[in-house]
Amino acid sequence: MGKIFVTGAAGFIGSHTTDRLLAEGHEVSGVDNLRSGHRHNLTEALKSPSFRLAEADVAEAGVLDCLVAEFQPEAIIHLAALVSVQESIQDPALNRRLNVTATELVAAAARAHGVRRIVFASSAAIYGDTTDLPISEEAPKRPISPYGEAKLASEGILLAAAAAGGLTVRCHRYFNVFGPRQDPASQYSGVISIFDRRYRDGKPVTIFGDGQQTRDFISVHDVARANVIAATSGGLVSGVANICTGRATSLLDVVAVFASHYPAVPPPTLAPARSGDIVHSLGRPERARAELGFAAEVPVAEALGELIRAG
Ligand code: UD2
């Protein structure tokens, strides 16, 4: 069993990844500044003697170097980020600091302290608005937000560090991740987290457009499993891979699942499509299967049911 360092451990994906690492018997050291993460996401993890959490900002010089030097992990799973695309547009300097500078510091700490592997939270946002579906890793990279640009730059920083030797880097291009602990805070949060909150409150959801738009929605449990595989499996080589299901789910499909659980909630309100919205997004999952042995397993309807039943 290994020692794994997780940045953004109190976040949506970070906390599920931490839970899974602990369940598999690994020792985990996490860091989070609790800006968008929450200590309560780690309620179970914090009961484990194999877990510790430092409350600190990874973009601050010296923080990562100190924590990595002390813990001496075999791998770093770098999930700390500015997660809102909208916020990256409003505050590009903050996006750069949290989504690029932090990555440089991760690479530097790994090299300085002999960490052998980094797993990085990249995003389908690096592809931008492509209509050539399903999207393969070879597709043109045309990010349309500071967030997408920063994720692409981070991939470059980490893969260059890996090319210098002694380090394996796996960049995970997540598609539309959903599940328990995702924050529905703003109108630009992930649509499923917003719908979940609205149905719980007994209020109708708003569908922008006709609801026939599709996304490659993937359960956070599958994403956490992909992270753990990439951090702990032997024999991996550096590279990038989509983390997706390869299956398209429409918003109407999503609404149908919620509606069946909440028959008393009024039907959705329809509103004009959001400007800049893409109609369809779908990833090719083959490379993750070939290079990591990872394939998504949780059907969307099942994961939605779990989310709806969660407290
Ligand atoms: C992601 C990003 C978005 C932008 C976009 C670029 C997130 C959460 N969103 O959006 O910021 O970068 O990629 O392609 O990372 N919708 C509704 N009702 C709602 C909320 C959303 O109908 O209350 C629709 C929305 O208009 C879209 C679909 O649901 O058609 C999915 O929205 P999303 O923001 O969850 O995900 P996405 O991939 O469009």
py3Dmol code that shows the C-alpha trace and the ligand (Angstrom):
import py3Dmol

protein = """\
ATOM      1  CA  MET A   1       0.000   0.000   0.000  1.00  0.00           C
ATOM      2  CA  GLY A   2       1.258   3.434  -0.889  1.00  0.00           C
ATOM      3  CA  LYS A   3       1.448   6.951   0.471  1.00  0.00           C
ATOM      4  CA  ILE A   4      -0.626   9.267  -1.705  1.00  0.00           C
ATOM      5  CA  PHE A   5      -0.785  13.057  -1.450  1.00  0.00           C
ATOM      6  CA  VAL A   6      -4.069  14.641  -2.593  1.00  0.00           C
ATOM      7  CA  THR A   7      -4.443  18.357  -3.329  1.00  0.00           C
ATOM      8  CA  GLY A   8      -7.997  19.639  -3.126  1.00  0.00           C
ATOM      9  CA  ALA A   9      -8.817  16.720  -0.843  1.00  0.00           C
ATOM     10  CA  ALA A  10     -11.908  18.393   0.665  1.00  0.00           C
ATOM     11  CA  GLY A  11     -13.448  19.131  -2.740  1.00  0.00           C
ATOM     12  CA  PHE A  12     -16.077  17.229  -4.684  1.00  0.00           C
ATOM     13  CA  ILE A  13     -13.739  14.912  -6.607  1.00  0.00           C
ATOM     14  CA  GLY A  14     -10.953  15.128  -4.003  1.00  0.00           C
ATOM     15  CA  SER A  15     -13.050  13.828  -1.133  1.00  0.00           C
ATOM     16  CA  HIS A  16     -14.375  10.860  -3.132  1.00  0.00           C
ATOM     17  CA  THR A  17     -10.837  10.074  -4.297  1.00  0.00           C
ATOM     18  CA  THR A  18      -9.592  10.244  -0.704  1.00  0.00           C
ATOM     19  CA  ASP A  19     -12.386   7.926   0.488  1.00  0.00           C
ATOM     20  CA  ARG A  20     -11.499   5.404  -2.187  1.00  0.00           C
ATOM     21  CA  LEU A  21      -7.758   5.523  -1.458  1.00  0.00           C
ATOM     22  CA  LEU A  22      -8.441   4.904   2.235  1.00  0.00           C
ATOM     23  CA  ALA A  23     -10.868   2.067   1.441  1.00  0.00           C
ATOM     24  CA  GLU A  24      -8.103   0.415  -0.589  1.00  0.00           C
ATOM     25  CA  GLY A  25      -5.691   0.670   2.355  1.00  0.00           C
ATOM     26  CA  HIS A  26      -3.487   3.561   1.272  1.00  0.00           C
ATOM     27  CA  GLU A  27      -2.115   6.234   3.551  1.00  0.00           C
ATOM     28  CA  VAL A  28      -3.353   9.668   2.468  1.00  0.00           C
ATOM     29  CA  SER A  29      -2.172  13.179   3.195  1.00  0.00           C
ATOM     30  CA  GLY A  30      -4.531  15.846   1.896  1.00  0.00           C
ATOM     31  CA  VAL A  31      -4.314  19.586   1.517  1.00  0.00           C
ATOM     32  CA  ASP A  32      -7.150  22.015   0.905  1.00  0.00           C
ATOM     33  CA  ASN A  33      -7.644  25.736   1.508  1.00  0.00           C
ATOM     34  CA  LEU A  34     -11.405  25.130   1.971  1.00  0.00           C
ATOM     35  CA  ARG A  35     -12.186  27.824  -0.587  1.00  0.00           C
ATOM     36  CA  SER A  36     -14.603  25.628  -2.519  1.00  0.00           C
ATOM     37  CA  GLY A  37     -14.003  22.406  -0.576  1.00  0.00           C
ATOM     38  CA  HIS A  38     -15.627  21.581   2.754  1.00  0.00           C
ATOM     39  CA  ARG A  39     -14.349  19.772   5.817  1.00  0.00           C
ATOM     40  CA  HIS A  40     -17.714  17.966   6.065  1.00  0.00           C
ATOM     41  CA  ASN A  41     -16.957  16.230   2.742  1.00  0.00           C
ATOM     42  CA  LEU A  42     -14.245  14.379   4.681  1.00  0.00           C
ATOM     43  CA  THR A  43     -16.318  13.402   7.720  1.00  0.00           C
ATOM     44  CA  GLU A  44     -15.594   9.683   7.240  1.00  0.00           C
ATOM     45  CA  ALA A  45     -11.992  10.139   6.078  1.00  0.00           C
ATOM     46  CA  LEU A  46     -11.110  12.245   9.111  1.00  0.00           C
ATOM     47  CA  LYS A  47     -12.012   9.292  11.367  1.00  0.00           C
ATOM     48  CA  SER A  48      -9.247   7.228   9.736  1.00  0.00           C
ATOM     49  CA  PRO A  49      -5.791   7.039  11.328  1.00  0.00           C
ATOM     50  CA  SER A  50      -4.422   6.746   7.780  1.00  0.00           C
ATOM     51  CA  PHE A  51      -5.591  10.246   6.826  1.00  0.00           C
ATOM     52  CA  ARG A  52      -4.419  13.716   7.673  1.00  0.00           C
ATOM     53  CA  LEU A  53      -5.566  17.059   6.300  1.00  0.00           C
ATOM     54  CA  ALA A  54      -3.567  20.287   6.104  1.00  0.00           C
ATOM     55  CA  GLU A  55      -5.576  23.465   5.655  1.00  0.00           C
ATOM     56  CA  ALA A  56      -3.372  25.495   3.319  1.00  0.00           C
ATOM     57  CA  ASP A  57      -3.206  27.151  -0.105  1.00  0.00           C
ATOM     58  CA  VAL A  58      -1.168  25.089  -2.579  1.00  0.00           C
ATOM     59  CA  ALA A  59      -0.552  28.153  -4.776  1.00  0.00           C
ATOM     60  CA  GLU A  60       1.390  29.811  -1.965  1.00  0.00           C
ATOM     61  CA  ALA A  61       5.153  29.365  -2.357  1.00  0.00           C
ATOM     62  CA  GLY A  62       6.641  26.824   0.030  1.00  0.00           C
ATOM     63  CA  VAL A  63       3.395  25.115   1.077  1.00  0.00           C
ATOM     64  CA  LEU A  64       3.591  22.109  -1.244  1.00  0.00           C
ATOM     65  CA  ASP A  65       7.341  21.800  -0.933  1.00  0.00           C
ATOM     66  CA  CYS A  66       7.040  21.564   2.832  1.00  0.00           C
ATOM     67  CA  LEU A  67       4.101  19.110   2.890  1.00  0.00           C
ATOM     68  CA  VAL A  68       5.582  16.829   0.208  1.00  0.00           C
ATOM     69  CA  ALA A  69       9.013  16.865   1.877  1.00  0.00           C
ATOM     70  CA  GLU A  70       7.439  15.782   5.134  1.00  0.00           C
ATOM     71  CA  PHE A  71       5.077  13.077   3.800  1.00  0.00           C
ATOM     72  CA  GLN A  72       7.343  11.614   1.084  1.00  0.00           C
ATOM     73  CA  PRO A  73       4.459  10.304  -1.065  1.00  0.00           C
ATOM     74  CA  GLU A  74       4.825   7.890  -3.957  1.00  0.00           C
ATOM     75  CA  ALA A  75       2.197   9.824  -5.919  1.00  0.00           C
ATOM     76  CA  ILE A  76       0.457  13.194  -5.957  1.00  0.00           C
ATOM     77  CA  ILE A  77      -3.138  13.467  -7.169  1.00  0.00           C
ATOM     78  CA  HIS A  78      -3.475  17.160  -8.048  1.00  0.00           C
ATOM     79  CA  LEU A  79      -7.138  18.143  -7.905  1.00  0.00           C
ATOM     80  CA  ALA A  80      -6.947  21.571  -6.225  1.00  0.00           C
ATOM     81  CA  ALA A  81      -8.281  24.144  -8.682  1.00  0.00           C
ATOM     82  CA  LEU A  82     -10.490  27.073  -9.421  1.00  0.00           C
ATOM     83  CA  VAL A  83     -13.374  24.895 -10.576  1.00  0.00           C
ATOM     84  CA  SER A  84     -15.790  27.430 -11.995  1.00  0.00           C
ATOM     85  CA  VAL A  85     -15.448  28.253 -15.688  1.00  0.00           C
ATOM     86  CA  GLN A  86     -17.499  31.387 -15.077  1.00  0.00           C
ATOM     87  CA  GLU A  87     -15.197  32.539 -12.292  1.00  0.00           C
ATOM     88  CA  SER A  88     -12.175  32.015 -14.544  1.00  0.00           C
ATOM     89  CA  ILE A  89     -13.710  34.512 -16.971  1.00  0.00           C
ATOM     90  CA  GLN A  90     -14.469  37.021 -14.193  1.00  0.00           C
ATOM     91  CA  ASP A  91     -11.072  36.691 -12.487  1.00  0.00           C
ATOM     92  CA  PRO A  92      -8.420  35.406 -14.938  1.00  0.00           C
ATOM     93  CA  ALA A  93      -5.561  36.285 -12.574  1.00  0.00           C
ATOM     94  CA  LEU A  94      -7.007  34.077  -9.856  1.00  0.00           C
ATOM     95  CA  ASN A  95      -7.552  31.343 -12.452  1.00  0.00           C
ATOM     96  CA  ARG A  96      -3.878  31.587 -13.437  1.00  0.00           C
ATOM     97  CA  ARG A  97      -2.725  31.414  -9.844  1.00  0.00           C
ATOM     98  CA  LEU A  98      -4.895  28.461  -8.813  1.00  0.00           C
ATOM     99  CA  ASN A  99      -4.879  26.559 -12.115  1.00  0.00           C
ATOM    100  CA  VAL A 100      -1.371  27.183 -13.497  1.00  0.00           C
ATOM    101  CA  THR A 101       0.952  28.417 -10.726  1.00  0.00           C
ATOM    102  CA  ALA A 102      -0.263  25.665  -8.399  1.00  0.00           C
ATOM    103  CA  THR A 103       0.533  23.063 -11.081  1.00  0.00           C
ATOM    104  CA  GLU A 104       4.062  24.452 -11.472  1.00  0.00           C
ATOM    105  CA  LEU A 105       4.516  24.129  -7.725  1.00  0.00           C
ATOM    106  CA  VAL A 106       3.238  20.525  -7.808  1.00  0.00           C
ATOM    107  CA  ALA A 107       5.752  19.665 -10.548  1.00  0.00           C
ATOM    108  CA  ALA A 108       8.571  21.363  -8.639  1.00  0.00           C
ATOM    109  CA  ALA A 109       7.742  19.638  -5.353  1.00  0.00           C
ATOM    110  CA  ALA A 110       7.536  16.262  -7.097  1.00  0.00           C
ATOM    111  CA  ARG A 111      10.949  16.696  -8.690  1.00  0.00           C
ATOM    112  CA  ALA A 112      12.546  18.051  -5.534  1.00  0.00           C
ATOM    113  CA  HIS A 113      11.376  15.158  -3.388  1.00  0.00           C
ATOM    114  CA  GLY A 114      11.516  12.188  -5.755  1.00  0.00           C
ATOM    115  CA  VAL A 115       7.762  11.681  -6.216  1.00  0.00           C
ATOM    116  CA  ARG A 116       7.363   9.123  -8.981  1.00  0.00           C
ATOM    117  CA  ARG A 117       3.876   9.912 -10.220  1.00  0.00           C
ATOM    118  CA  ILE A 118       1.393  12.765 -10.663  1.00  0.00           C
ATOM    119  CA  VAL A 119      -2.270  12.388 -11.577  1.00  0.00           C
ATOM    120  CA  PHE A 120      -3.794  15.642 -12.788  1.00  0.00           C
ATOM    121  CA  ALA A 121      -7.411  16.843 -13.046  1.00  0.00           C
ATOM    122  CA  SER A 122      -7.629  18.136 -16.580  1.00  0.00           C
ATOM    123  CA  SER A 123     -10.902  18.763 -18.391  1.00  0.00           C
ATOM    124  CA  ALA A 124     -12.834  18.283 -21.606  1.00  0.00           C
ATOM    125  CA  ALA A 125     -12.868  22.109 -21.587  1.00  0.00           C
ATOM    126  CA  ILE A 126      -9.457  21.981 -23.312  1.00  0.00           C
ATOM    127  CA  TYR A 127     -11.186  20.820 -26.533  1.00  0.00           C
ATOM    128  CA  GLY A 128     -13.485  23.843 -26.678  1.00  0.00           C
ATOM    129  CA  ASP A 129     -16.491  23.785 -28.923  1.00  0.00           C
ATOM    130  CA  THR A 130     -15.819  20.832 -31.211  1.00  0.00           C
ATOM    131  CA  THR A 131     -18.585  19.232 -33.245  1.00  0.00           C
ATOM    132  CA  ASP A 132     -16.523  16.229 -34.276  1.00  0.00           C
ATOM    133  CA  LEU A 133     -17.981  13.650 -31.883  1.00  0.00           C
ATOM    134  CA  PRO A 134     -17.093  11.512 -30.046  1.00  0.00           C
ATOM    135  CA  ILE A 135     -14.057  13.548 -29.039  1.00  0.00           C
ATOM    136  CA  SER A 136     -10.749  11.707 -29.157  1.00  0.00           C
ATOM    137  CA  GLU A 137      -7.603  12.822 -27.376  1.00  0.00           C
ATOM    138  CA  GLU A 138      -6.177  13.747 -30.773  1.00  0.00           C
ATOM    139  CA  ALA A 139      -8.905  16.336 -31.418  1.00  0.00           C
ATOM    140  CA  PRO A 140      -7.785  19.967 -31.816  1.00  0.00           C
ATOM    141  CA  LYS A 141      -7.353  21.805 -28.508  1.00  0.00           C
ATOM    142  CA  ARG A 142      -9.214  25.092 -28.762  1.00  0.00           C
ATOM    143  CA  PRO A 143     -10.218  26.104 -25.241  1.00  0.00           C
ATOM    144  CA  ILE A 144     -12.760  28.921 -25.100  1.00  0.00           C
ATOM    145  CA  SER A 145     -12.269  29.979 -21.471  1.00  0.00           C
ATOM    146  CA  PRO A 146      -9.340  30.912 -19.222  1.00  0.00           C
ATOM    147  CA  TYR A 147     -10.208  27.743 -17.306  1.00  0.00           C
ATOM    148  CA  GLY A 148      -9.746  25.540 -20.379  1.00  0.00           C
ATOM    149  CA  GLU A 149      -6.545  27.344 -21.332  1.00  0.00           C
ATOM    150  CA  ALA A 150      -5.129  26.846 -17.848  1.00  0.00           C
ATOM    151  CA  LYS A 151      -5.933  23.143 -17.859  1.00  0.00           C
ATOM    152  CA  LEU A 152      -4.181  22.751 -21.222  1.00  0.00           C
ATOM    153  CA  ALA A 153      -1.154  24.731 -20.011  1.00  0.00           C
ATOM    154  CA  SER A 154      -1.005  22.559 -16.886  1.00  0.00           C
ATOM    155  CA  GLU A 155      -0.948  19.394 -18.966  1.00  0.00           C
ATOM    156  CA  GLY A 156       2.045  20.837 -20.831  1.00  0.00           C
ATOM    157  CA  ILE A 157       3.872  21.759 -17.632  1.00  0.00           C
ATOM    158  CA  LEU A 158       3.418  18.305 -16.136  1.00  0.00           C
ATOM    159  CA  LEU A 159       4.191  16.328 -19.303  1.00  0.00           C
ATOM    160  CA  ALA A 160       7.382  18.377 -19.762  1.00  0.00           C
ATOM    161  CA  ALA A 161       8.381  17.550 -16.185  1.00  0.00           C
ATOM    162  CA  ALA A 162       7.736  13.880 -16.925  1.00  0.00           C
ATOM    163  CA  ALA A 163       9.811  14.034 -20.104  1.00  0.00           C
ATOM    164  CA  ALA A 164      12.773  15.169 -18.006  1.00  0.00           C
ATOM    165  CA  GLY A 165      12.724  11.677 -16.460  1.00  0.00           C
ATOM    166  CA  GLY A 166      11.926   9.856 -13.243  1.00  0.00           C
ATOM    167  CA  LEU A 167       8.283  10.911 -13.153  1.00  0.00           C
ATOM    168  CA  THR A 168       5.102   9.463 -14.686  1.00  0.00           C
ATOM    169  CA  VAL A 169       2.252  11.910 -15.316  1.00  0.00           C
ATOM    170  CA  ARG A 170      -1.336  10.962 -16.081  1.00  0.00           C
ATOM    171  CA  CYS A 171      -3.649  13.794 -17.179  1.00  0.00           C
ATOM    172  CA  HIS A 172      -7.343  12.986 -16.823  1.00  0.00           C
ATOM    173  CA  ARG A 173      -9.650  14.929 -19.098  1.00  0.00           C
ATOM    174  CA  TYR A 174     -12.870  14.710 -17.141  1.00  0.00           C
ATOM    175  CA  PHE A 175     -16.171  15.134 -18.946  1.00  0.00           C
ATOM    176  CA  ASN A 176     -19.344  16.133 -17.017  1.00  0.00           C
ATOM    177  CA  VAL A 177     -18.746  14.705 -13.550  1.00  0.00           C
ATOM    178  CA  PHE A 178     -21.673  14.511 -11.134  1.00  0.00           C
ATOM    179  CA  GLY A 179     -22.612  12.972  -7.808  1.00  0.00           C
ATOM    180  CA  PRO A 180     -22.935  13.595  -4.072  1.00  0.00           C
ATOM    181  CA  ARG A 181     -21.042  16.619  -2.620  1.00  0.00           C
ATOM    182  CA  GLN A 182     -21.064  18.615  -5.872  1.00  0.00           C
ATOM    183  CA  ASP A 183     -21.778  22.236  -5.038  1.00  0.00           C
ATOM    184  CA  PRO A 184     -24.912  23.729  -6.680  1.00  0.00           C
ATOM    185  CA  ALA A 185     -23.905  27.218  -5.503  1.00  0.00           C
ATOM    186  CA  SER A 186     -24.330  29.202  -8.706  1.00  0.00           C
ATOM    187  CA  GLN A 187     -26.468  29.121 -11.835  1.00  0.00           C
ATOM    188  CA  TYR A 188     -23.292  27.989 -13.627  1.00  0.00           C
ATOM    189  CA  SER A 189     -22.729  24.947 -11.403  1.00  0.00           C
ATOM    190  CA  GLY A 190     -23.065  21.502 -12.974  1.00  0.00           C
ATOM    191  CA  VAL A 191     -26.620  21.034 -14.165  1.00  0.00           C
ATOM    192  CA  ILE A 192     -27.252  17.854 -12.186  1.00  0.00           C
ATOM    193  CA  SER A 193     -26.250  19.480  -8.885  1.00  0.00           C
ATOM    194  CA  ILE A 194     -28.633  22.357  -9.651  1.00  0.00           C
ATOM    195  CA  PHE A 195     -31.476  19.997 -10.576  1.00  0.00           C
ATOM    196  CA  ASP A 196     -30.876  17.929  -7.435  1.00  0.00           C
ATOM    197  CA  ARG A 197     -31.172  21.012  -5.235  1.00  0.00           C
ATOM    198  CA  ARG A 198     -34.308  22.263  -7.011  1.00  0.00           C
ATOM    199  CA  TYR A 199     -36.142  18.931  -6.832  1.00  0.00           C
ATOM    200  CA  ARG A 200     -35.223  18.576  -3.147  1.00  0.00           C
ATOM    201  CA  ASP A 201     -36.688  22.025  -2.534  1.00  0.00           C
ATOM    202  CA  GLY A 202     -39.845  21.022  -4.412  1.00  0.00           C
ATOM    203  CA  LYS A 203     -39.231  23.637  -7.112  1.00  0.00           C
ATOM    204  CA  PRO A 204     -39.339  23.171 -10.899  1.00  0.00           C
ATOM    205  CA  VAL A 205     -36.033  23.169 -12.761  1.00  0.00           C
ATOM    206  CA  THR A 206     -35.287  25.394 -15.738  1.00  0.00           C
ATOM    207  CA  ILE A 207     -34.196  23.754 -18.973  1.00  0.00           C
ATOM    208  CA  PHE A 208     -32.230  26.076 -21.257  1.00  0.00           C
ATOM    209  CA  GLY A 209     -33.155  25.049 -24.796  1.00  0.00           C
ATOM    210  CA  ASP A 210     -35.301  22.042 -25.690  1.00  0.00           C
ATOM    211  CA  GLY A 211     -33.648  19.576 -23.306  1.00  0.00           C
ATOM    212  CA  GLN A 212     -32.355  17.448 -26.169  1.00  0.00           C
ATOM    213  CA  GLN A 213     -28.793  18.616 -25.654  1.00  0.00           C
ATOM    214  CA  THR A 214     -26.576  15.753 -24.520  1.00  0.00           C
ATOM    215  CA  ARG A 215     -23.552  15.398 -22.280  1.00  0.00           C
ATOM    216  CA  ASP A 216     -21.206  12.580 -21.335  1.00  0.00           C
ATOM    217  CA  PHE A 217     -22.217  12.555 -17.672  1.00  0.00           C
ATOM    218  CA  ILE A 218     -19.899  10.419 -15.541  1.00  0.00           C
ATOM    219  CA  SER A 219     -20.368   9.406 -11.892  1.00  0.00           C
ATOM    220  CA  VAL A 220     -17.849  10.809  -9.430  1.00  0.00           C
ATOM    221  CA  HIS A 221     -17.385   7.250  -8.150  1.00  0.00           C
ATOM    222  CA  ASP A 222     -16.014   6.204 -11.533  1.00  0.00           C
ATOM    223  CA  VAL A 223     -13.811   9.319 -11.624  1.00  0.00           C
ATOM    224  CA  ALA A 224     -12.429   8.564  -8.146  1.00  0.00           C
ATOM    225  CA  ARG A 225     -11.671   5.014  -9.269  1.00  0.00           C
ATOM    226  CA  ALA A 226      -9.837   6.298 -12.362  1.00  0.00           C
ATOM    227  CA  ASN A 227      -7.742   8.563 -10.111  1.00  0.00           C
ATOM    228  CA  VAL A 228      -6.808   5.721  -7.787  1.00  0.00           C
ATOM    229  CA  ILE A 229      -5.912   3.399 -10.676  1.00  0.00           C
ATOM    230  CA  ALA A 230      -3.695   6.086 -12.209  1.00  0.00           C
ATOM    231  CA  ALA A 231      -1.974   6.839  -8.886  1.00  0.00           C
ATOM    232  CA  THR A 232      -1.372   3.288  -7.726  1.00  0.00           C
ATOM    233  CA  SER A 233      -1.128   0.856 -10.676  1.00  0.00           C
ATOM    234  CA  GLY A 234       2.247  -0.404 -11.790  1.00  0.00           C
ATOM    235  CA  GLY A 235       3.596  -0.176 -15.318  1.00  0.00           C
ATOM    236  CA  LEU A 236       1.884   3.022 -16.468  1.00  0.00           C
ATOM    237  CA  VAL A 237       3.483   5.435 -18.896  1.00  0.00           C
ATOM    238  CA  SER A 238       2.887   9.178 -19.054  1.00  0.00           C
ATOM    239  CA  GLY A 239      -0.019  10.444 -21.118  1.00  0.00           C
ATOM    240  CA  VAL A 240      -3.444  11.977 -21.341  1.00  0.00           C
ATOM    241  CA  ALA A 241      -6.827  10.261 -21.491  1.00  0.00           C
ATOM    242  CA  ASN A 242     -10.475  11.203 -21.554  1.00  0.00           C
ATOM    243  CA  ILE A 243     -12.321  10.127 -18.435  1.00  0.00           C
ATOM    244  CA  CYS A 244     -15.829   9.659 -19.756  1.00  0.00           C
ATOM    245  CA  THR A 245     -18.413   6.980 -20.395  1.00  0.00           C
ATOM    246  CA  GLY A 246     -18.686   7.252 -24.173  1.00  0.00           C
ATOM    247  CA  ARG A 247     -22.483   7.422 -23.754  1.00  0.00           C
ATOM    248  CA  ALA A 248     -24.657  10.464 -24.419  1.00  0.00           C
ATOM    249  CA  THR A 249     -27.389  11.393 -21.947  1.00  0.00           C
ATOM    250  CA  SER A 250     -29.874  14.147 -22.743  1.00  0.00           C
ATOM    251  CA  LEU A 251     -31.180  16.652 -20.208  1.00  0.00           C
ATOM    252  CA  LEU A 252     -34.653  15.227 -20.818  1.00  0.00           C
ATOM    253  CA  ASP A 253     -33.323  11.799 -19.758  1.00  0.00           C
ATOM    254  CA  VAL A 254     -31.937  13.365 -16.577  1.00  0.00           C
ATOM    255  CA  VAL A 255     -35.190  15.181 -15.844  1.00  0.00           C
ATOM    256  CA  ALA A 256     -37.166  11.957 -16.352  1.00  0.00           C
ATOM    257  CA  VAL A 257     -35.197  10.257 -13.565  1.00  0.00           C
ATOM    258  CA  PHE A 258     -35.708  13.172 -11.169  1.00  0.00           C
ATOM    259  CA  ALA A 259     -39.393  13.453 -12.086  1.00  0.00           C
ATOM    260  CA  SER A 260     -39.979   9.772 -11.340  1.00  0.00           C
ATOM    261  CA  HIS A 261     -38.541  10.281  -7.834  1.00  0.00           C
ATOM    262  CA  TYR A 262     -40.374  13.565  -7.229  1.00  0.00           C
ATOM    263  CA  PRO A 263     -43.843  13.177  -8.795  1.00  0.00           C
ATOM    264  CA  ALA A 264     -45.208  16.180  -6.848  1.00  0.00           C
ATOM    265  CA  VAL A 265     -42.687  18.687  -8.243  1.00  0.00           C
ATOM    266  CA  PRO A 266     -44.077  20.791 -11.134  1.00  0.00           C
ATOM    267  CA  PRO A 267     -42.683  20.061 -14.616  1.00  0.00           C
ATOM    268  CA  PRO A 268     -39.612  21.944 -15.887  1.00  0.00           C
ATOM    269  CA  THR A 269     -39.796  25.501 -17.128  1.00  0.00           C
ATOM    270  CA  LEU A 270     -38.354  25.987 -20.618  1.00  0.00           C
ATOM    271  CA  ALA A 271     -36.084  28.964 -21.302  1.00  0.00           C
ATOM    272  CA  PRO A 272     -34.056  29.993 -24.363  1.00  0.00           C
ATOM    273  CA  ALA A 273     -30.763  28.149 -24.868  1.00  0.00           C
ATOM    274  CA  ARG A 274     -27.816  29.830 -23.144  1.00  0.00           C
ATOM    275  CA  SER A 275     -25.594  31.755 -25.501  1.00  0.00           C
ATOM    276  CA  GLY A 276     -22.325  29.912 -26.007  1.00  0.00           C
ATOM    277  CA  ASP A 277     -23.879  26.610 -24.982  1.00  0.00           C
ATOM    278  CA  ILE A 278     -22.792  23.578 -26.964  1.00  0.00           C
ATOM    279  CA  VAL A 279     -25.518  21.168 -28.026  1.00  0.00           C
ATOM    280  CA  HIS A 280     -23.730  17.845 -27.750  1.00  0.00           C
ATOM    281  CA  SER A 281     -20.608  16.678 -25.958  1.00  0.00           C
ATOM    282  CA  LEU A 282     -19.348  13.113 -25.948  1.00  0.00           C
ATOM    283  CA  GLY A 283     -15.948  11.599 -25.271  1.00  0.00           C
ATOM    284  CA  ARG A 284     -14.158   8.572 -26.665  1.00  0.00           C
ATOM    285  CA  PRO A 285     -13.309   6.349 -23.704  1.00  0.00           C
ATOM    286  CA  GLU A 286     -11.011   3.841 -25.464  1.00  0.00           C
ATOM    287  CA  ARG A 287      -7.665   5.330 -24.513  1.00  0.00           C
ATOM    288  CA  ALA A 288      -8.360   5.217 -20.772  1.00  0.00           C
ATOM    289  CA  ARG A 289      -9.263   1.567 -21.164  1.00  0.00           C
ATOM    290  CA  ALA A 290      -6.104   0.786 -23.133  1.00  0.00           C
ATOM    291  CA  GLU A 291      -3.642   2.793 -21.029  1.00  0.00           C
ATOM    292  CA  LEU A 292      -5.171   2.582 -17.540  1.00  0.00           C
ATOM    293  CA  GLY A 293      -7.486  -0.406 -17.704  1.00  0.00           C
ATOM    294  CA  PHE A 294     -10.278   1.996 -16.734  1.00  0.00           C
ATOM    295  CA  ALA A 295     -13.846   1.905 -18.008  1.00  0.00           C
ATOM    296  CA  ALA A 296     -16.799   3.700 -16.418  1.00  0.00           C
ATOM    297  CA  GLU A 297     -19.098   1.213 -14.711  1.00  0.00           C
ATOM    298  CA  VAL A 298     -21.876   3.163 -12.992  1.00  0.00           C
ATOM    299  CA  PRO A 299     -24.907   3.742 -15.256  1.00  0.00           C
ATOM    300  CA  VAL A 300     -26.108   7.362 -15.180  1.00  0.00           C
ATOM    301  CA  ALA A 301     -29.643   6.438 -14.035  1.00  0.00           C
ATOM    302  CA  GLU A 302     -28.209   4.398 -11.153  1.00  0.00           C
ATOM    303  CA  ALA A 303     -25.846   7.191 -10.079  1.00  0.00           C
ATOM    304  CA  LEU A 304     -28.717   9.703 -10.276  1.00  0.00           C
ATOM    305  CA  GLY A 305     -30.808   7.422  -8.059  1.00  0.00           C
ATOM    306  CA  GLU A 306     -27.988   7.288  -5.509  1.00  0.00           C
ATOM    307  CA  LEU A 307     -27.647  11.070  -5.573  1.00  0.00           C
ATOM    308  CA  ILE A 308     -31.374  11.526  -5.065  1.00  0.00           C
ATOM    309  CA  ARG A 309     -31.433   9.081  -2.126  1.00  0.00           C
ATOM    310  CA  ALA A 310     -28.319  10.633  -0.488  1.00  0.00           C
ATOM    311  CA  GLY A 311     -29.095  12.852   2.507  1.00  0.00           C
TER     312      GLY A 311
END
"""
ligand_1 = """\
39
UD2
C -19.533 23.259 -19.139
C -19.211 24.325 -18.107
C -19.551 25.682 -18.670
C -18.862 25.899 -20.030
C -19.235 24.761 -20.977
C -18.469 24.870 -22.283
C -19.518 23.536 -15.819
C -20.456 23.348 -14.676
N -20.028 24.111 -16.926
O -20.887 23.355 -19.369
O -19.170 26.682 -17.746
O -17.473 25.931 -19.901
O -18.887 23.491 -20.390
O -18.978 23.967 -23.188
O -18.373 23.214 -15.743
N -28.677 23.721 -17.988
C -30.046 23.808 -17.857
N -30.551 24.258 -16.675
C -29.756 24.639 -15.630
C -28.350 24.533 -15.775
C -27.841 24.069 -16.988
O -30.801 23.492 -18.781
O -30.295 25.034 -14.581
C -28.151 23.193 -19.254
C -27.062 24.023 -19.867
O -27.588 25.110 -20.580
C -26.366 22.968 -20.743
C -26.539 21.678 -19.943
O -27.569 21.926 -18.995
O -27.030 22.850 -21.976
C -25.295 21.261 -19.189
O -24.834 22.399 -18.453
P -23.533 22.356 -17.492
O -23.194 23.763 -17.149
O -23.747 21.393 -16.393
O -22.421 21.680 -18.408
P -21.790 22.172 -19.790
O -21.050 21.000 -20.329
O -22.797 22.765 -20.680
"""
view = py3Dmol.view(width=600, height=400)
view.addModel(protein, "pdb")
view.setStyle({"model": 0}, {"cartoon": {"style": "trace"}})
view.addModel(ligand_1, "xyz")
view.setStyle({"model": 1}, {"stick": {}})
view.zoomTo()
view.show()
